[in-house]
Amino acid sequence: MNLYVSLLRTGVPAAVGWIVAVALRHGLELDSTAVTGVLTPIVTFVYYGLFRLAEQRLSPSFGWLLGYARPPQYEKGGQESPA
């Protein structure tokens, strides 16, 4: 379950970053290199950071905007136990 949650909470901000960057490309005169190489990672980082902070400080329900309502919980050994 933790693997699924961690992948989801990584993939959703990445997808949102790409979508926003492509949408901004249509409003701004940017080439595809600027979108994929610069704008997408920046938007992804800001999106994840904003909603992770909101999840911690305001309400855990902001986690849904990252794909899952709570961060993965790992055991101290760092290994996920089999389901």
Phi, psi and omega in degrees: 000320180297323178297314178301313181298315182294320177294318179297316182286352171265318183291321182297309177298325178296316179294317178297318178301317180294315181298314180295318180297318178294320178296319178294329180300326180287332178271334180246149178278083180241145175275168185294332178294319178295324181291307185283327185270333186238304189291318181300310179297324180293313180296320179299313180299315180295315180300309181298313181299317181297311184281336174291319176295316178298323179296320181282318188268326187256300183199137177299341181292345175293343177299335178299332179285353174257001177110340180205144190286351178215150178291157177296146178253119182254147176285160184298331181289347179084354179259136176278133179282145181294148183284000000 
